[in-house]
Amino acid sequence: MVGYVYEVEGFTSTHEYNVEINAKTGKIIDHESNRLDHDDKKHAIKLTGIISHGKARLPTKRLTARAQNGH
């Protein structure tokens, strides 16, 4: 019995990767990679212009403050 397992998915411009990792030991249980189809490539996430976690949460913090102040 393995217990808890992390399932990690990722991709590059040409391949998709799937990895299963034993959460307790950190050992890789299973992994596979597949070449992306032409259709999949145009749906890839662009990593340019990514903002920080703190910047992404800023609008949420403002809305929460407004809600707490009754606005």
Secondary structure, DSSP 8 states (H G I E B T S, - for coil): ---SEEEEEEE-SSEEEEEEEETTT--EEEEEEEE--HHHHTT----TT---HHHHHHHHHHHHHHHHTT-
